[in-house]
């Protein structure tokens, strides 16, 4: 028929030279000056680099302030970070749902909004940067370029993670090697550099893990979309790809990419969530651990070594134990805070290195739902990518399948409430409810709704999405503002406490007796016996302040043994 013929012509149409394929599937003329395209590409790369560096610095600040190992072995995570994850996950599902249901009747206003939200999936960059106009994809289909990008990127990130682990182990070994030429003047500075290096490596490992989670839904969708082909010619039995009408299916090139797709689906799409669930389950069962947070080397004169050992060895302060390891010369003493606790909360997940790798997948959730991140990744795959399998079986039930999966996910989340924050649970429930409403509207558009009802539903979806996104963004802004003021007040409080303690210690006499010879310096002794003050000194690695603390504490103990000290 004429309709089939016109449809075949549209499917087989391709863009000519000096034209590129736009995000809407049509052809657009390339820019006249090619150097402008290269400048555009360079600006995008520069912007991405700045964003990555800024994100790393923010995460580094978080790691120093709140993302630390606490007594119960868990790391705190900011509410704004979790809300950002909920918002980005919603945008991902919006874009991927529209991609897999592109042949369905979708309200035009809502489709335009979703195409704007596709920026979260990096896909529009292939059209916006005009790779075809740069001569980089003249002999290869644009879909194959995008497919290759999403297939290679997870393994590139995994290779980067392995290189990072190798560099971490090698760098720590070299920095602690006795034969390494030291640019620092003390062992304390060397240990501090080593600890900072380990923190940076752990941080970058967490960033790579976050990139994998961000790319997981989009990568899964593209791997499955390769198998979504449509029969165009009944007699010639020619099949063409739905996402790119210039790609013919079941050719030698298509089978090569299909083999790559199967490997990525097995190793990354389903392998990553299963690996996270297995690792979390294994680490959760390790009930006892020993975690050395940091090391502080103190240089103590020989005559004061005995007083140091008597005042601090074996003393328990806020759970960490401070023990001294004497060097062979006897001229220095190493203060090593050791955290050891046999409790259900103190599992191997409390280790800083383990927490940096697996922490982003467990910290948002309650203790009994540590594996929820793996389920959440699989849920997104079932909502979007697995629709392709249903479409291959029967195209009539794909939207109904999407409604069923979303409804089950909504009921499961509302019943369990896996997030530790009730606000995050509330917003995630609203997001799933909105996704269910979207699937129901898709189903109604296909069978029931008319043009007027389609416009009303499209405007309702836009209003609901904008309201929910604005509410999440508002809560994020409030949390960031509160966090800023809290951090500022915390730094001011610490600075005031340190200045007050230092002034009291400096103004107190070295000799424990006062002018009357009967009363000790009560303020100095009280500060010396304050465990939180000692812990704060050690946390900031203030060697000079801790040295004065030991002297004052030893003097106070001497006065307690012999209160009638001669003024001489």
N, C-alpha and C positions, 0 to 999 in steps of 0.2 A: 504494500500500500504506500501512498504518498507519505503518510506519517512515519512509517518505518524507514523509507528512503531518506527523508529529511533528518531523522534521528541518526541514521548511519553517517550522513554527511557531517553532522555536527560532531559526532564521536571521532571521526577520522581526521578532522581539521587540525592543522598544526600551524604554528606561527612561522612566518617567513623570516629571512635574514633581516637584521636591523629592527626586529620586533621581539618583544618579550611577552611571556605569559603573566598576566596579572593575577592577583589573589582571587578574583572572581571567576577565573577560568577563561577570560577573553584574552585578546592580544593588544598590546600597547606599544607604541613606537618608542624606540630607544632614544636616549638623549644624544644630541649632536656631538658634544665634547666628551670624549671618553675619560679625559683626566678628571672631570668632575665626579665621575663614578668612582674612580680610585680614591679621590679625596673623601667621598662619602663613606667608602669602606674603611678608610683609615680612621675617620672620626668615630665610626661605630666601634672599632677595635679599641680606640683610646678610651671611649666612654665605658666600655665593658671592663677595661683594666682598672679605671678609676673606681667603678662600683665594686669590683672584687677587692681592691685594696681597702676601700672604706668599710666594706663588710667585715673583712678580716680584722681591722682595727677595732670595730665595734664589738666583735666577738671576743677579741683579746681583752677589751675592757670588761666585758661581762665575766670572762674567766677569772680575772683578778678580783672582781668584787663579789659576785653572787654565784657563779658557776664553780663552786668549790665543794670539796668533799666534806660533808657535815658528819655529825656523830652517828646518825643512822645510816650512813653510807650512800645517801642520795644527793644529787645536785639540784639546786634550785634553778628554775628557768623562768624567765620573765613572762608575764601574761601577754605582753605585746608580741612576743615571738610566737606564742601559740596561736594568738588571734590572726597573725599574718599567715600562718600555715593553714588555718581554716579558710581564710579569704582566698588564698592562692589555690587551694584544693577545689573550691567552688568554681573559680574561673576555669580551671583545667577541665572539670567535668562539663561545664557549659560548652567549651570549645570542642571537646572530643565528642560529646553527644551530637552536636550539630554536624560534625564531620561524618559520623557513622550513619546519621539520618539525613544526609544531604539530598537524597532523592524523595524525601517526604515533603508534605505540605507544611511549611513552617511559617508562622506570621512574619511578614516582611520586615516590620519594625524590629522585632526581636532578633531576626537573622542579622540585621545590620549591627545591632549591639554586640552580638556574639562574635562577629568578625572583628570587632574592635578589641574584644577581650582575648583574641587569639594571640596577642602579643606575648602572653605569658608562656606560650609554647614554642617560641623562637621560630615557628614556621613562616610567618610573614617576612622574615629577613631574607628568605630566598627570593621572594618577589620584589621586596623593597630595595634590596641592594643590587638588583638587576645583574645577576651573575651571567645570564645569557648574553647580555650586551657587552660584557667584558671578554667574551670569547672563551669562557671557562667551561661551558657546557654545550658546545656546538654539536658534538657527536653523541652525547649521552642525554637521555630523557631527564627532565627536571625532577620527576618523581624519583628516579634512581639516585640522583644526587642527594635528595632529602633522605631517602632510605639509607644510603650509605652513611650519611652524617649520623643518623640516629642509631645505626647498627654499630658503628665504630666508636662513638663517643663513650658508651658505658665501659668498654674494654680499655679505652684510653684512660679514663678516670681510674679504673682498677689498676692499670699499670703505673699510673702516677702515685697511687697509694702504696704500691709495693716499693717503688723507688724511694718514696718518702720514709717508709719503715727502714729500708736499707741505709739511707742517709742518716736517719735518727740513731740507729744502733752503731753505725760507723763513727758518727760525729761524737757521740757520748763516749765511745771507747777511746777515741783519739784525745778528747779533752781530759779524760781521767788517766791517760797513760803517763807514767813517770818520766818517759823520755821526751815528752812533748815540751818544746820551748815555751815557757810561761811569759806572757806579757803582763801578768798581774803580779801584785806584790804579796799576796797572801793566798792560802788555800781556801779561805772563805770566799774570795772573789771568784776563784776558779769554780767552786761548787755552785756559786750563784749563776755564773755564765752557763754552766752545764744544765742547771735547772731551767733557766730561761730558754735555752735551746730545746729542751724536751717539751716545754710548754708550747712553743711555737709549732713543733712537729705534731703534737697532739691536736692543736687547734686546726692546722691545715688538714689533718686527717678527718676531723669533724666537718670541715667545709666540703671536702670531697664526698663524704657520705651524704651531706645535704644536697649536693648537686645530683647524686644518683637518685635520691628520692624525688627530687623535682622533675627529673626527666623520665621517670618510670612510666607514668600514664601515657605521655605522648609517644615514647618509644614503643610501648606495647601496642598502641593503636596503629602505628605505621607498620609494624611487623605483621599484624593481622590483615591490614588493608591490602597487602600485596596479593592475597588470595581472593579478593573480591573482584571477580571478572564478570562481564556481561556478554551474552551472545548477541552479535549484531547481524551476521549473515546466516540464514538458516541452511543454505546449500553448501557454502564454503566452510561452515563450522569455525568461524573466526571469532575469538573472544578478545575483548579489550578491557583494560583496567578502568574501574570506575573513577578513581582519583585523577587519572591522567589518560585522556582518550587517545593519546599517541602511543601508548604502551600496549603491545600485543601480548596476550598471555600464552603460556604453554610453548614458548619458543626456548631455544637453548639459553639465551640470556636470562629469560624469566626463570627458568629452572635453577640457574646458578644463584640468582638472588633469593629464590625460594629456599634453597639449602641454607643460605646464611640466615634467613628469617627463622627457620626452625631451630637453629643453634641458639640464636639470641632469645627466642621465646623460652627455650628450655633452661638456658643458663642464667639469663637476666630477669625476664618477665616473671617466671615462676620460681626460679632458683634463688633470687635475692630475698623475697619474703620468707621462703622456707628456711634459708640460712639464718636470717635474723631470729626467727622463732626458735630454732634449734640452739643457737648460741645463747640467747637469753635464758632459755630453759636450763641449759647446762650451768651457766654462771650463777643463776639464782640458787642452785643447789649447793654451792660452795659456801658453807656456813661460817668458816673461820678464815681470816686473812690478816696479814701483817702489812701495814702500809706506812712507809717512811715518807713523810710530807717534804721535809727539807732538812738540810744540814747547816749548822752554824759552827764555824771553827773559832774558838776563843784562844787568844795568846795570854797566858797567865804567868806571872813571875813565879820562880821556884818556891819562894817562901810563902806564897799565897795558895799554892796548889792544894795543900792539905785542907785549908779552909773552904776552898771551892768544892772539893769532893764531899766534905762533910755537910755542906749546906744544900747541895742540889742533887746528889746522887740518889737515885731511887725514889725521888719525890714525885707524887702524882698531882698533876695540875690539869683540871678539866679533861680527864680521860687520857691525854697523851702522857707518856712516861719520858722523863728526861734522864738519860744515862750518859756517862762520860766514858770515852774511849781514849786512854792515854797513849801518846806517841812514845817511841823508844827513848827519845831524849828527855822526856818528862817535863819539857818546857811548855807544852801546849795541851789543851784538853778540847775534845770535840763534843759539842752538845747536840744530840741527835734525837729529835722528837719522834717517838714511835707510837703508832696508834694500833692497838690490838684489842679486839672485842669479839667475844663469842656470842653472837645473837642473830636472830633471823634477819634483822635489818642490815647487819654488817656482813654482807656477802662480798664476793669478788667484784660486784658491780661498783663498789666503793673505791676501787683502785683508780687513780687519776688517768692512767693510760687506757684502761678498759672503759672508763666512763667517757673519755673523749671519743672513743670509737663507737661504742654502742649506746652511750648516754642519750643522744638525740632521739633514739627510738623508744626509750623507756621512761625518761624523766617526765613527760607530760601526763603519764597515766598513773592510776592507782597501783598499789603493789600487786594486787591479784590480777591486774590486767596488763602486765608487762609485755605480753606478746600481742597487744592490740595493734601496734604499728604494722606488724606483718599482715594481720587481718585487714587493716585499712587499705594497704596497698593492693591486696587481692580483691577487695571490694570494688576499687576503682577499675581494675581490669575486668571484673564481671559486669560492671555497669556499662562499659564502653567497648572494649576490645572484643569481648566474647559475643557481642551483638553480631559481628561479622560471621561467626559460625552459624548463628541462627538464621541469618540472611541467606547463607548458602543452602541451608536445608529448606526453608520456606520463608519468603520475604514478607508474608502476611502477619507473622507473629513476632517480628523483631521489636516493635514498639511495646507490645504486650509483655514481652520478656523483660524489657527495660523497666516497665512499671512494677513488675513482680519483684525483681531484684532490689529496686530502690525501696519498695515498701517493706521488704524483709530487713534491709539494712536500717531503715528508720525505726522499726519496732525493736530490733536488737540493741540499737544505741540508746533509745529512750528507756529501755528496761534496765540496762547495765550501768549507764553513766560512767564510762571508763576513765574519763579525764579527772585529774585531781582537782581542777578548778571547776566549780559549778557554772561559772559564767561561760567557760569554753564549752561545757556540755550543752548549755542552753543554745548557744549560737550554732553548734554543730547539728543539733536537732532541727533548728530552723532551716539550716542549709539543706539537710536531707529532705525536709518537708517541701521546700521550694523545688528541689530536683524532682520529687514525686509529682508535684503539681505540673511541672514542665512536661514530664512524660505523659501525664493524663491529657494535657492540652494537645500534644502531638497526636495522641490516639484519637481525640475528638476531631482534630483537623482532618484526619484521614478518612473518617467515617461519618461524622455528624455535622460539624460546624459549617456555616456559610461564610461569605466574605465579611459581613458585618461582625459576626461573632468572632471571626479570625482577628479582625482589627482590635476588638475589645480585649481578647485574650492576650494579644501581643502587647498592648499597652499595660495590661495588668502585670504581665511578667516583667516588663521593664521597670514598672513602679516598685514591684516587690524586690527585684534584684538591687535596684539603686538604694532603696530604704535599708535593706539588710547590709549592703556594703558600707553605707554611710554610718550605720550603727556600730559596726565592727571597727571602722576607722576611728570613730569618736572614742571608743573605749581604748583603742591603742594609743591615741594622743593623750588621754588622761593618764594611762599607765606610764607612758614615757615622761610626762611632766612630773608625776609623783616620784618616779624613779630618779629623775634629775635632782629634785629637791632633797630626797632622802640621801642620795650620794653626797650632795653638797653638805648637808648637816652632819653626815657621818664623818666626813673628812675634817670638818670644823671641830667636831667633838673630839676626835682623835688628836688633832693638833693641840687643842686646849689641854687635854689630859696629859699629853707628853710634856708640854711646856710647864704645866703645874708640877708634875712629878719631878722634872729636871730642876726647876727652881727650888723645890723643897729639899731635894738631895744636895744641891750645891750650897744652899744656905745652912744646911745642917752641919754640925761639927764632925770632924773625922773621928775624934775620940767619943765613945759612947756616953761619957759623963758630961754633965752640964757644968755651969759655973758653981753649982752647989755640990756636985759630985754624987748626987743621990738619984736623979731622974734621968732616964735615957731620952734621946730625941724621939718622942712618941710618934710624931708625924712621919719621920723617915722610917722608923721600924714598922709602922702600920703599912706604909707603901711597900716596904721590902717583903712583907708577909702577904701582900695582896696577890693572889694567884692570877687573876685576870690582868693585872698590870704587868706581871711577868710574862704571861702569854702574849700580850700585845707587843712587848719589847722583842720577843723572839720572832713573832710574825713579821715584824718590820726589820729583823736582822740588824738591830742596832747594837753593835759590839761594845762600843764605849759605854752606853747606858747600862748594858747588862753587867759590865765589869764593875761599875759603881754600885749596882744592885747587890752583887755578891759581897763586896766590901762592907756595905751597910748591914747586910743580913748577918755576916759573920761577926761584926761588931756588936749587933744586938744580942746574938747568942752568947757572946763573951760576957756582956753585962748581966745576962740572966744567970750565968754560972757564978759570977762574983760581983754582986751589986755594989759592994763597998770598995770601989776602985779609988786609988789615990789620984789626986789631980795631976800629979807629976807624970 
